[in-house]
């Protein structure tokens, strides 16, 4: 048997971009720092030299303008990808994303398509402070007309990128810089991972853990520790925030009766709150005990290294939440 082909998360994104640019002349990339590994790591490395700076375009610091230009290009038939090296500053492009890209197809009765991908990178740690450390995906969760994907593995990083570019609708593709060194098997051929379909990372019968992006990887580490302690946990990686896979979550919770939802974003009004509210509304009778959410505290990210270690969550916090749910007294 041949050895599996392993790529890092960043290398998988880079390969996906290269294959899309090679296969479709409508695809182009525009954004700040697309020529610089300081901004994009290995995820766009050398693409400007391979495909030319007319298709991999480094832009001025003008998030609103470049996103609006990309949306216009999408309306004209192109397949642009806008790169925001820090998701925090993609908020400057909220107007064209929410007011324009998300609404054009509806307002034109389906006769206009906006096949634009907005790639936004979450940065964490490194003492970057509150303005460079925010996971803001939940802000786009309620917006009709948008899709939002957040891959956690190299395989999904490439496959969801290709699915996003091919989708024909505006898609936010959100990757987490803390995942860039994760390695996994990635096919060399082009392939698509379906948007809105969760991945079952581990089957189990005792409890359901639902996670996304970086915390799906941390939850997998937690599950390995819990398994050694005799806990048979099921782990669902949502992969997509909008739409998220309600059917997979409902099916799992109906079997286990216990739920922990994990998202490395703020607790209030976030994805975890939406998943919990939906489960409580639609399949409340399946829950044996109250659910738990593992999220960031409702506070800005600190700059101090020791405070960052207290602020950000990981496998340890998932383990504590799972054990709390398992120890809870069942509903009478």
ZADO-1210 file (C-alpha; in nm, 4 decimals, padded with zeros to 6 digits):
<atoms>
<atom x="00.0000" y="00.0000" z="00.0000" code="UNK" pos="1"/>
<atom x="00.1360" y="00.3466" z="-00.0862" code="UNK" pos="2"/>
<atom x="00.2008" y="00.5854" z="00.1998" code="UNK" pos="3"/>
<atom x="-00.0824" y="00.8353" z="00.2564" code="UNK" pos="4"/>
<atom x="-00.0202" y="01.1782" z="00.1091" code="UNK" pos="5"/>
<atom x="00.0019" y="01.4196" z="00.4024" code="UNK" pos="6"/>
<atom x="-00.0240" y="01.7969" z="00.3792" code="UNK" pos="7"/>
<atom x="-00.0492" y="02.0651" z="00.6410" code="UNK" pos="8"/>
<atom x="-00.3699" y="02.2671" z="00.6678" code="UNK" pos="9"/>
<atom x="-00.1979" y="02.5680" z="00.5064" code="UNK" pos="10"/>
<atom x="-00.0471" y="02.3543" z="00.2281" code="UNK" pos="11"/>
<atom x="-00.3903" y="02.2070" z="00.1531" code="UNK" pos="12"/>
<atom x="-00.5384" y="02.5550" z="00.1135" code="UNK" pos="13"/>
<atom x="-00.2497" y="02.6547" z="-00.1111" code="UNK" pos="14"/>
<atom x="-00.2974" y="02.3477" z="-00.3318" code="UNK" pos="15"/>
<atom x="-00.6699" y="02.4166" z="-00.3556" code="UNK" pos="16"/>
<atom x="-00.6068" y="02.7735" z="-00.4704" code="UNK" pos="17"/>
<atom x="-00.3471" y="02.6631" z="-00.7257" code="UNK" pos="18"/>
<atom x="-00.5780" y="02.4028" z="-00.8778" code="UNK" pos="19"/>
<atom x="-00.8719" y="02.6446" z="-00.8922" code="UNK" pos="20"/>
<atom x="-00.6615" y="02.9153" z="-01.0575" code="UNK" pos="21"/>
<atom x="-00.5241" y="02.6625" z="-01.3060" code="UNK" pos="22"/>
<atom x="-00.8620" y="02.5118" z="-01.3917" code="UNK" pos="23"/>
<atom x="-01.0805" y="02.8217" z="-01.4204" code="UNK" pos="24"/>
<atom x="-00.9695" y="03.1548" z="-01.5724" code="UNK" pos="25"/>
<atom x="-01.2579" y="03.3283" z="-01.3916" code="UNK" pos="26"/>
<atom x="-01.0948" y="03.2667" z="-01.0531" code="UNK" pos="27"/>
<atom x="-00.8747" y="03.5376" z="-00.9056" code="UNK" pos="28"/>
<atom x="-00.7532" y="03.6338" z="-00.5578" code="UNK" pos="29"/>
<atom x="-00.7394" y="03.9858" z="-00.4170" code="UNK" pos="30"/>
<atom x="-00.6494" y="04.1081" z="-00.0706" code="UNK" pos="31"/>
<atom x="-00.3923" y="04.2505" z="00.1643" code="UNK" pos="32"/>
<atom x="-00.0691" y="04.0582" z="00.1919" code="UNK" pos="33"/>
<atom x="-00.1421" y="03.7888" z="-00.0656" code="UNK" pos="34"/>
<atom x="00.2205" y="03.8092" z="-00.1799" code="UNK" pos="35"/>
<atom x="00.3564" y="03.7888" z="00.1763" code="UNK" pos="36"/>
<atom x="00.3962" y="03.4762" z="00.3910" code="UNK" pos="37"/>
<atom x="00.3783" y="03.7063" z="00.6953" code="UNK" pos="38"/>
<atom x="00.0091" y="03.7576" z="00.6196" code="UNK" pos="39"/>
<atom x="-00.0992" y="03.4281" z="00.4640" code="UNK" pos="40"/>
<atom x="00.1582" y="03.1805" z="00.5864" code="UNK" pos="41"/>
<atom x="00.2093" y="02.9030" z="00.3319" code="UNK" pos="42"/>
<atom x="-00.1544" y="02.9183" z="00.2223" code="UNK" pos="43"/>
<atom x="-00.0888" y="03.1459" z="-00.0795" code="UNK" pos="44"/>
<atom x="00.2868" y="03.1071" z="-00.1097" code="UNK" pos="45"/>
<atom x="00.4236" y="03.1654" z="-00.4592" code="UNK" pos="46"/>
<atom x="00.0854" y="03.1859" z="-00.6322" code="UNK" pos="47"/>
<atom x="00.1602" y="03.5349" z="-00.7617" code="UNK" pos="48"/>
<atom x="00.4754" y="03.4053" z="-00.9313" code="UNK" pos="49"/>
<atom x="00.2959" y="03.1023" z="-01.0740" code="UNK" pos="50"/>
<atom x="-00.0204" y="03.2746" z="-01.2004" code="UNK" pos="51"/>
<atom x="00.0835" y="03.6378" z="-01.2262" code="UNK" pos="52"/>
<atom x="-00.0012" y="03.9407" z="-01.0210" code="UNK" pos="53"/>
<atom x="-00.2980" y="04.0145" z="-01.2432" code="UNK" pos="54"/>
<atom x="-00.4769" y="03.7143" z="-01.0900" code="UNK" pos="55"/>
<atom x="-00.3231" y="03.7188" z="-00.7421" code="UNK" pos="56"/>
<atom x="-00.3540" y="04.0860" z="-00.6561" code="UNK" pos="57"/>
<atom x="-00.2116" y="04.2525" z="-00.3486" code="UNK" pos="58"/>
<atom x="-00.4418" y="04.5386" z="-00.2542" code="UNK" pos="59"/>
<atom x="-00.4220" y="04.8634" z="-00.0600" code="UNK" pos="60"/>
<atom x="-00.5536" y="04.8678" z="00.2960" code="UNK" pos="61"/>
<atom x="-00.9154" y="04.9137" z="00.1899" code="UNK" pos="62"/>
<atom x="-01.1260" y="04.6171" z="00.3003" code="UNK" pos="63"/>
<atom x="-01.4546" y="04.7752" z="00.1995" code="UNK" pos="64"/>
<atom x="-01.3340" y="04.8774" z="-00.1458" code="UNK" pos="65"/>
<atom x="-01.1701" y="04.5502" z="-00.2440" code="UNK" pos="66"/>
<atom x="-01.4664" y="04.3456" z="-00.1238" code="UNK" pos="67"/>
<atom x="-01.7049" y="04.5691" z="-00.3168" code="UNK" pos="68"/>
<atom x="-01.4876" y="04.5386" z="-00.6277" code="UNK" pos="69"/>
<atom x="-01.4859" y="04.1597" z="-00.5956" code="UNK" pos="70"/>
<atom x="-01.8641" y="04.1522" z="-00.5621" code="UNK" pos="71"/>
<atom x="-01.8918" y="04.3594" z="-00.8787" code="UNK" pos="72"/>
<atom x="-01.6595" y="04.1187" z="-01.0575" code="UNK" pos="73"/>
<atom x="-01.8730" y="03.8257" z="-00.9378" code="UNK" pos="74"/>
<atom x="-02.1866" y="03.9928" z="-01.0754" code="UNK" pos="75"/>
<atom x="-02.0025" y="04.0270" z="-01.4061" code="UNK" pos="76"/>
<atom x="-01.9277" y="03.6530" z="-01.4196" code="UNK" pos="77"/>
<atom x="-01.5929" y="03.6153" z="-01.2445" code="UNK" pos="78"/>
<atom x="-01.5184" y="03.3883" z="-00.9442" code="UNK" pos="79"/>
<atom x="-01.3235" y="03.6124" z="-00.7058" code="UNK" pos="80"/>
<atom x="-01.1803" y="03.5245" z="-00.3665" code="UNK" pos="81"/>
<atom x="-01.1226" y="03.8180" z="-00.1299" code="UNK" pos="82"/>
<atom x="-00.8527" y="03.7598" z="00.1312" code="UNK" pos="83"/>
<atom x="-00.8775" y="03.9266" z="00.4725" code="UNK" pos="84"/>
<atom x="-00.5643" y="03.8353" z="00.6659" code="UNK" pos="85"/>
<atom x="-00.7384" y="03.9174" z="00.9929" code="UNK" pos="86"/>
<atom x="-01.1071" y="03.8579" z="01.0314" code="UNK" pos="87"/>
<atom x="-01.1334" y="04.1518" z="01.2708" code="UNK" pos="88"/>
<atom x="-01.0926" y="04.3941" z="00.9815" code="UNK" pos="89"/>
<atom x="-01.3364" y="04.2128" z="00.7560" code="UNK" pos="90"/>
<atom x="-01.5932" y="04.4068" z="00.9595" code="UNK" pos="91"/>
<atom x="-01.4957" y="04.7066" z="00.7465" code="UNK" pos="92"/>
<atom x="-01.6416" y="04.5079" z="00.4561" code="UNK" pos="93"/>
<atom x="-01.9650" y="04.4176" z="00.6356" code="UNK" pos="94"/>
<atom x="-02.1636" y="04.6600" z="00.4196" code="UNK" pos="95"/>
<atom x="-02.0814" y="04.5033" z="00.0814" code="UNK" pos="96"/>
<atom x="-02.1029" y="04.1508" z="00.2264" code="UNK" pos="97"/>
<atom x="-02.4360" y="04.1894" z="00.4088" code="UNK" pos="98"/>
<atom x="-02.6121" y="04.4631" z="00.2134" code="UNK" pos="99"/>
<atom x="-02.4897" y="04.3757" z="-00.1348" code="UNK" pos="100"/>
<atom x="-02.3592" y="04.0207" z="-00.1839" code="UNK" pos="101"/>
<atom x="-02.6187" y="03.8551" z="00.0385" code="UNK" pos="102"/>
<atom x="-02.9150" y="04.0377" z="-00.1193" code="UNK" pos="103"/>
<atom x="-02.8534" y="04.0760" z="-00.4922" code="UNK" pos="104"/>
<atom x="-02.9857" y="03.7370" z="-00.6014" code="UNK" pos="105"/>
<atom x="-03.3045" y="03.7813" z="-00.3985" code="UNK" pos="106"/>
<atom x="-03.3602" y="04.1376" z="-00.5155" code="UNK" pos="107"/>
<atom x="-03.3224" y="04.0352" z="-00.8796" code="UNK" pos="108"/>
<atom x="-03.5513" y="03.7348" z="-00.8500" code="UNK" pos="109"/>
<atom x="-03.2713" y="03.4837" z="-00.8906" code="UNK" pos="110"/>
<atom x="-03.1541" y="03.6293" z="-01.2219" code="UNK" pos="111"/>
<atom x="-02.8306" y="03.7641" z="-01.0707" code="UNK" pos="112"/>
<atom x="-02.5725" y="03.5453" z="-00.8977" code="UNK" pos="113"/>
<atom x="-02.2907" y="03.6614" z="-00.6706" code="UNK" pos="114"/>
<atom x="-02.0317" y="03.3805" z="-00.6715" code="UNK" pos="115"/>
<atom x="-01.7829" y="03.5554" z="-00.4421" code="UNK" pos="116"/>
<atom x="-01.5797" y="03.3906" z="-00.1662" code="UNK" pos="117"/>
<atom x="-01.4674" y="03.6027" z="00.1278" code="UNK" pos="118"/>
<atom x="-01.1788" y="03.4299" z="00.2999" code="UNK" pos="119"/>
<atom x="-01.1212" y="03.5604" z="00.6517" code="UNK" pos="120"/>
<atom x="-00.8480" y="03.4341" z="00.8832" code="UNK" pos="121"/>
<atom x="-00.8937" y="03.4065" z="01.2605" code="UNK" pos="122"/>
<atom x="-00.5792" y="03.4933" z="01.4545" code="UNK" pos="123"/>
<atom x="-00.5353" y="03.3892" z="01.8160" code="UNK" pos="124"/>
<atom x="-00.2632" y="03.4278" z="02.0720" code="UNK" pos="125"/>
<atom x="00.0782" y="03.5750" z="02.0156" code="UNK" pos="126"/>
<atom x="-00.0088" y="03.8714" z="02.2386" code="UNK" pos="127"/>
<atom x="-00.1855" y="04.0456" z="01.9500" code="UNK" pos="128"/>
<atom x="-00.4558" y="04.2005" z="02.1663" code="UNK" pos="129"/>
<atom x="-00.8287" y="04.2437" z="02.1296" code="UNK" pos="130"/>
<atom x="-00.8313" y="04.3915" z="01.7783" code="UNK" pos="131"/>
<atom x="-00.6420" y="04.1021" z="01.6188" code="UNK" pos="132"/>
<atom x="-00.7808" y="03.7972" z="01.8003" code="UNK" pos="133"/>
<atom x="-01.1531" y="03.7822" z="01.7338" code="UNK" pos="134"/>
<atom x="-01.3620" y="03.4968" z="01.5926" code="UNK" pos="135"/>
<atom x="-01.6591" y="03.6828" z="01.4435" code="UNK" pos="136"/>
<atom x="-01.8335" y="03.4118" z="01.2432" code="UNK" pos="137"/>
<atom x="-02.1506" y="03.4250" z="01.4527" code="UNK" pos="138"/>
<atom x="-02.2110" y="03.7827" z="01.3412" code="UNK" pos="139"/>
<atom x="-02.2895" y="03.6489" z="00.9935" code="UNK" pos="140"/>
<atom x="-02.4991" y="03.3543" z="01.1155" code="UNK" pos="141"/>
<atom x="-02.8406" y="03.5269" z="01.0860" code="UNK" pos="142"/>
<atom x="-02.7841" y="03.6877" z="00.7429" code="UNK" pos="143"/>
<atom x="-03.0038" y="03.5331" z="00.4686" code="UNK" pos="144"/>
<atom x="-02.8197" y="03.4720" z="00.1437" code="UNK" pos="145"/>
<atom x="-02.4798" y="03.3986" z="00.2967" code="UNK" pos="146"/>
<atom x="-02.3094" y="03.0657" z="00.3536" code="UNK" pos="147"/>
<atom x="-02.0320" y="03.0283" z="00.6110" code="UNK" pos="148"/>
<atom x="-01.7820" y="02.7405" z="00.6275" code="UNK" pos="149"/>
<atom x="-01.5071" y="02.6724" z="00.8824" code="UNK" pos="150"/>
<atom x="-01.2860" y="02.3689" z="00.8045" code="UNK" pos="151"/>
<atom x="-01.0891" y="02.2013" z="01.0818" code="UNK" pos="152"/>
<atom x="-00.8774" y="01.9498" z="00.8851" code="UNK" pos="153"/>
<atom x="-00.6465" y="01.9757" z="00.5839" code="UNK" pos="154"/>
<atom x="-00.8859" y="01.7550" z="00.3840" code="UNK" pos="155"/>
<atom x="-01.1789" y="01.9843" z="00.4527" code="UNK" pos="156"/>
<atom x="-00.9697" y="02.2997" z="00.4077" code="UNK" pos="157"/>
<atom x="-00.9094" y="02.2101" z="00.0437" code="UNK" pos="158"/>
<atom x="-01.2484" y="02.0519" z="-00.0257" code="UNK" pos="159"/>
<atom x="-01.4559" y="02.3316" z="00.1277" code="UNK" pos="160"/>
<atom x="-01.2520" y="02.5958" z="-00.0558" code="UNK" pos="161"/>
<atom x="-01.3335" y="02.4296" z="-00.3861" code="UNK" pos="162"/>
<atom x="-01.6984" y="02.3897" z="-00.2904" code="UNK" pos="163"/>
<atom x="-01.7166" y="02.7561" z="-00.1909" code="UNK" pos="164"/>
<atom x="-01.5717" y="02.8815" z="-00.5189" code="UNK" pos="165"/>
<atom x="-01.8033" y="02.6543" z="-00.7190" code="UNK" pos="166"/>
<atom x="-02.1151" y="02.7275" z="-00.5146" code="UNK" pos="167"/>
<atom x="-02.2476" y="03.0256" z="-00.7072" code="UNK" pos="168"/>
<atom x="-02.3527" y="03.2108" z="-00.3911" code="UNK" pos="169"/>
<atom x="-02.1573" y="03.4368" z="-00.1550" code="UNK" pos="170"/>
<atom x="-01.9608" y="03.2183" z="00.0871" code="UNK" pos="171"/>
<atom x="-01.7514" y="03.3185" z="00.3866" code="UNK" pos="172"/>
<atom x="-01.4597" y="03.0781" z="00.4118" code="UNK" pos="173"/>
<atom x="-01.3070" y="03.1149" z="00.7586" code="UNK" pos="174"/>
<atom x="-00.9811" y="02.9466" z="00.8500" code="UNK" pos="175"/>
<atom x="-00.8010" y="02.9569" z="01.1834" code="UNK" pos="176"/>
<atom x="-00.4290" y="03.0277" z="01.1909" code="UNK" pos="177"/>
<atom x="-00.3865" y="02.7921" z="01.4861" code="UNK" pos="178"/>
<atom x="-00.4724" y="02.5060" z="01.2496" code="UNK" pos="179"/>
<atom x="-00.2080" y="02.5829" z="00.9857" code="UNK" pos="180"/>
<atom x="00.0386" y="02.3247" z="01.1169" code="UNK" pos="181"/>
<atom x="-00.2158" y="02.0412" z="01.1465" code="UNK" pos="182"/>
<atom x="-00.1340" y="01.7590" z="00.9053" code="UNK" pos="183"/>
<atom x="-00.3643" y="01.5099" z="00.7378" code="UNK" pos="184"/>
<atom x="-00.4294" y="01.3043" z="00.4282" code="UNK" pos="185"/>
<atom x="-00.5289" y="01.5156" z="00.1273" code="UNK" pos="186"/>
<atom x="-00.6009" y="01.3771" z="-00.2214" code="UNK" pos="187"/>
<atom x="-00.4042" y="01.5378" z="-00.5023" code="UNK" pos="188"/>
<atom x="-00.7070" y="01.5488" z="-00.7322" code="UNK" pos="189"/>
<atom x="-00.9675" y="01.8241" z="-00.7106" code="UNK" pos="190"/>
<atom x="-01.2653" y="01.7361" z="-00.4886" code="UNK" pos="191"/>
<atom x="-01.5478" y="01.9099" z="-00.3036" code="UNK" pos="192"/>
<atom x="-01.6693" y="01.8771" z="00.0541" code="UNK" pos="193"/>
<atom x="-02.0447" y="01.9474" z="00.0676" code="UNK" pos="194"/>
<atom x="-02.1418" y="02.2724" z="00.2374" code="UNK" pos="195"/>
<atom x="-02.3820" y="02.2205" z="00.5273" code="UNK" pos="196"/>
<atom x="-02.2817" y="01.8607" z="00.5999" code="UNK" pos="197"/>
<atom x="-02.1232" y="01.7739" z="00.9349" code="UNK" pos="198"/>
<atom x="-01.8515" y="01.5116" z="00.9739" code="UNK" pos="199"/>
<atom x="-01.8755" y="01.2429" z="01.2405" code="UNK" pos="200"/>
<atom x="-01.5199" y="01.2304" z="01.3728" code="UNK" pos="201"/>
<atom x="-01.5989" y="00.9582" z="01.6257" code="UNK" pos="202"/>
<atom x="-01.9066" y="00.7470" z="01.6970" code="UNK" pos="203"/>
<atom x="-02.0147" y="00.7082" z="02.0561" code="UNK" pos="204"/>
<atom x="-02.3142" y="00.6415" z="02.2791" code="UNK" pos="205"/>
<atom x="-02.2556" y="00.8308" z="02.6047" code="UNK" pos="206"/>
<atom x="-02.2568" y="01.1963" z="02.4981" code="UNK" pos="207"/>
<atom x="-02.2586" y="01.4163" z="02.1862" code="UNK" pos="208"/>
<atom x="-01.9902" y="01.6817" z="02.1416" code="UNK" pos="209"/>
<atom x="-02.0555" y="01.9363" z="01.8652" code="UNK" pos="210"/>
<atom x="-01.7580" y="02.1511" z="01.7654" code="UNK" pos="211"/>
<atom x="-01.6322" y="02.3751" z="01.4860" code="UNK" pos="212"/>
<atom x="-01.2983" y="02.4845" z="01.3371" code="UNK" pos="213"/>
<atom x="-01.0038" y="02.4917" z="01.5782" code="UNK" pos="214"/>
<atom x="-01.2147" y="02.3585" z="01.8620" code="UNK" pos="215"/>
<atom x="-01.3074" y="02.0499" z="01.6591" code="UNK" pos="216"/>
<atom x="-00.9376" y="01.9617" z="01.6665" code="UNK" pos="217"/>
<atom x="-00.9186" y="02.0357" z="02.0396" code="UNK" pos="218"/>
<atom x="-01.2349" y="01.8342" z="02.1007" code="UNK" pos="219"/>
<atom x="-01.0765" y="01.5380" z="01.9217" code="UNK" pos="220"/>
<atom x="-00.7871" y="01.5540" z="02.1683" code="UNK" pos="221"/>
<atom x="-01.0349" y="01.5706" z="02.4539" code="UNK" pos="222"/>
<atom x="-01.2225" y="01.2669" z="02.3218" code="UNK" pos="223"/>
<atom x="-00.9004" y="01.0636" z="02.3206" code="UNK" pos="224"/>
<atom x="-00.8456" y="01.1448" z="02.6889" code="UNK" pos="225"/>
<atom x="-01.2085" y="01.0710" z="02.7739" code="UNK" pos="226"/>
<atom x="-01.1902" y="00.7376" z="02.5937" code="UNK" pos="227"/>
<atom x="-00.9025" y="00.6353" z="02.8187" code="UNK" pos="228"/>
<atom x="-01.1309" y="00.7183" z="03.1128" code="UNK" pos="229"/>
<atom x="-01.4053" y="00.4939" z="02.9803" code="UNK" pos="230"/>
<atom x="-01.6244" y="00.7634" z="02.8204" code="UNK" pos="231"/>
<atom x="-01.7696" y="00.6722" z="02.4804" code="UNK" pos="232"/>
<atom x="-01.8196" y="01.0200" z="02.3275" code="UNK" pos="233"/>
<atom x="-01.9527" y="01.1019" z="01.9818" code="UNK" pos="234"/>
<atom x="-01.7817" y="01.3966" z="01.8111" code="UNK" pos="235"/>
<atom x="-01.9496" y="01.5976" z="01.5349" code="UNK" pos="236"/>
<atom x="-01.7469" y="01.8548" z="01.3425" code="UNK" pos="237"/>
<atom x="-02.0059" y="02.0906" z="01.1927" code="UNK" pos="238"/>
<atom x="-01.7665" y="02.2199" z="00.9204" code="UNK" pos="239"/>
<atom x="-02.0367" y="02.4675" z="00.8132" code="UNK" pos="240"/>
<atom x="-02.1809" y="02.7407" z="01.0339" code="UNK" pos="241"/>
<atom x="-02.4492" y="02.8412" z="00.7837" code="UNK" pos="242"/>
<atom x="-02.6226" y="02.6189" z="00.7068" code="UNK" pos="243"/>
<atom x="-02.5307" y="02.3887" z="00.9938" code="UNK" pos="244"/>
<atom x="-02.6285" y="02.0234" z="00.9887" code="UNK" pos="245"/>
<atom x="-02.9332" y="02.0058" z="01.2171" code="UNK" pos="246"/>
<atom x="-03.0183" y="01.6525" z="01.1093" code="UNK" pos="247"/>
<atom x="-02.6809" y="01.5116" z="01.2139" code="UNK" pos="248"/>
<atom x="-02.6943" y="01.6885" z="01.5503" code="UNK" pos="249"/>
<atom x="-03.0533" y="01.5805" z="01.6163" code="UNK" pos="250"/>
<atom x="-02.9802" y="01.2179" z="01.5270" code="UNK" pos="251"/>
<atom x="-02.6803" y="01.2055" z="01.7578" code="UNK" pos="252"/>
<atom x="-02.8483" y="01.3775" z="02.0530" code="UNK" pos="253"/>
<atom x="-03.1545" y="01.1528" z="02.0145" code="UNK" pos="254"/>
<atom x="-02.9249" y="00.8538" z="02.0760" code="UNK" pos="255"/>
<atom x="-02.6979" y="00.9901" z="02.3489" code="UNK" pos="256"/>
<atom x="-02.9367" y="01.2232" z="02.5343" code="UNK" pos="257"/>
<atom x="-02.6452" y="01.4473" z="02.6336" code="UNK" pos="258"/>
<atom x="-02.4880" y="01.7446" z="02.4559" code="UNK" pos="259"/>
<atom x="-02.1824" y="01.9690" z="02.4820" code="UNK" pos="260"/>
<atom x="-02.1351" y="02.2411" z="02.2194" code="UNK" pos="261"/>
<atom x="-01.7876" y="02.3859" z="02.1682" code="UNK" pos="262"/>
<atom x="-01.6968" y="02.7075" z="01.9852" code="UNK" pos="263"/>
<atom x="-01.3915" y="02.9271" z="02.0436" code="UNK" pos="264"/>
<atom x="-01.5940" y="03.2470" z="02.0206" code="UNK" pos="265"/>
<atom x="-01.7889" y="03.4509" z="02.2736" code="UNK" pos="266"/>
<atom x="-02.0605" y="03.2705" z="02.4671" code="UNK" pos="267"/>
<atom x="-02.3423" y="03.5235" z="02.4286" code="UNK" pos="268"/>
<atom x="-02.5367" y="03.5134" z="02.1015" code="UNK" pos="269"/>
<atom x="-02.2962" y="03.2764" z="01.9301" code="UNK" pos="270"/>
<atom x="-02.3075" y="02.9568" z="01.7272" code="UNK" pos="271"/>
<atom x="-02.3149" y="02.7461" z="02.0429" code="UNK" pos="272"/>
<atom x="-02.6191" y="02.9375" z="02.1654" code="UNK" pos="273"/>
<atom x="-02.7933" y="02.8803" z="01.8320" code="UNK" pos="274"/>
<atom x="-02.7257" y="02.5052" z="01.8351" code="UNK" pos="275"/>
<atom x="-02.8417" y="02.4717" z="02.1964" code="UNK" pos="276"/>
<atom x="-03.1560" y="02.6783" z="02.1342" code="UNK" pos="277"/>
<atom x="-03.2461" y="02.4731" z="01.8266" code="UNK" pos="278"/>
<atom x="-03.1966" y="02.1415" z="02.0084" code="UNK" pos="279"/>
<atom x="-03.3996" y="02.2664" z="02.3055" code="UNK" pos="280"/>
<atom x="-03.6784" y="02.3841" z="02.0739" code="UNK" pos="281"/>
<atom x="-03.7000" y="02.0879" z="01.8381" code="UNK" pos="282"/>
<atom x="-03.5922" y="01.7788" z="02.0354" code="UNK" pos="283"/>
<atom x="-03.6091" y="01.8848" z="02.3990" code="UNK" pos="284"/>
<atom x="-03.7592" y="01.5516" z="02.5065" code="UNK" pos="285"/>
<atom x="-03.4433" y="01.3722" z="02.3877" code="UNK" pos="286"/>
<atom x="-03.2255" y="01.5521" z="02.6434" code="UNK" pos="287"/>
<atom x="-03.1707" y="01.3603" z="02.9658" code="UNK" pos="288"/>
<atom x="-02.9771" y="01.6402" z="03.1392" code="UNK" pos="289"/>
<atom x="-02.9022" y="02.0098" z="03.0767" code="UNK" pos="290"/>
<atom x="-02.6540" y="02.0916" z="02.8025" code="UNK" pos="291"/>
<atom x="-02.3177" y="02.2654" z="02.8393" code="UNK" pos="292"/>
<atom x="-02.1490" y="02.5269" z="02.6214" code="UNK" pos="293"/>
<atom x="-01.7702" y="02.5654" z="02.6034" code="UNK" pos="294"/>
<atom x="-01.6952" y="02.9136" z="02.4711" code="UNK" pos="295"/>
<atom x="-01.4768" y="03.2150" z="02.5311" code="UNK" pos="296"/>
<atom x="-01.5763" y="03.4478" z="02.8134" code="UNK" pos="297"/>
<atom x="-01.7663" y="03.7601" z="02.7144" code="UNK" pos="298"/>
<atom x="-01.4556" y="03.9760" z="02.7326" code="UNK" pos="299"/>
<atom x="-01.2009" y="04.1128" z="02.4841" code="UNK" pos="300"/>
<atom x="-00.8935" y="03.9002" z="02.4235" code="UNK" pos="301"/>
<atom x="-00.6068" y="04.0051" z="02.6536" code="UNK" pos="302"/>
<atom x="-00.2579" y="04.0873" z="02.5298" code="UNK" pos="303"/>
<atom x="-00.0588" y="03.9366" z="02.8161" code="UNK" pos="304"/>
<atom x="00.0675" y="03.5844" z="02.7484" code="UNK" pos="305"/>
<atom x="-00.0380" y="03.4432" z="03.0876" code="UNK" pos="306"/>
<atom x="-00.3815" y="03.6044" z="03.0539" code="UNK" pos="307"/>
<atom x="-00.4169" y="03.4606" z="02.7028" code="UNK" pos="308"/>
<atom x="-00.3543" y="03.1130" z="02.8421" code="UNK" pos="309"/>
<atom x="-00.6383" y="03.1675" z="03.0885" code="UNK" pos="310"/>
<atom x="-00.8692" y="03.3245" z="02.8304" code="UNK" pos="311"/>
<atom x="-00.8488" y="03.0836" z="02.5364" code="UNK" pos="312"/>
<atom x="-01.0110" y="02.7406" z="02.5599" code="UNK" pos="313"/>
<atom x="-00.8905" y="02.3969" z="02.4590" code="UNK" pos="314"/>
<atom x="-00.9206" y="02.0250" z="02.5251" code="UNK" pos="315"/>
<atom x="-00.9092" y="02.0640" z="02.9041" code="UNK" pos="316"/>
<atom x="-01.2213" y="02.2800" z="02.9093" code="UNK" pos="317"/>
<atom x="-01.4042" y="02.0290" z="02.6889" code="UNK" pos="318"/>
<atom x="-01.3159" y="01.7453" z="02.9266" code="UNK" pos="319"/>
<atom x="-01.4464" y="01.9404" z="03.2273" code="UNK" pos="320"/>
<atom x="-01.7761" y="02.0162" z="03.0478" code="UNK" pos="321"/>
<atom x="-01.8269" y="01.6550" z="02.9380" code="UNK" pos="322"/>
<atom x="-01.7654" y="01.5209" z="03.2865" code="UNK" pos="323"/>
<atom x="-02.0077" y="01.7774" z="03.4306" code="UNK" pos="324"/>
<atom x="-02.2827" y="01.6658" z="03.1919" code="UNK" pos="325"/>
<atom x="-02.2149" y="01.2981" z="03.2591" code="UNK" pos="326"/>
<atom x="-02.2326" y="01.3612" z="03.6347" code="UNK" pos="327"/>
<atom x="-02.5603" y="01.5537" z="03.6096" code="UNK" pos="328"/>
<atom x="-02.8731" y="01.3973" z="03.7549" code="UNK" pos="329"/>
<atom x="-03.1132" y="01.2871" z="03.4756" code="UNK" pos="330"/>
<atom x="-03.4485" y="01.4590" z="03.4407" code="UNK" pos="331"/>
<atom x="-03.7264" y="01.2796" z="03.6249" code="UNK" pos="332"/>
</atoms>
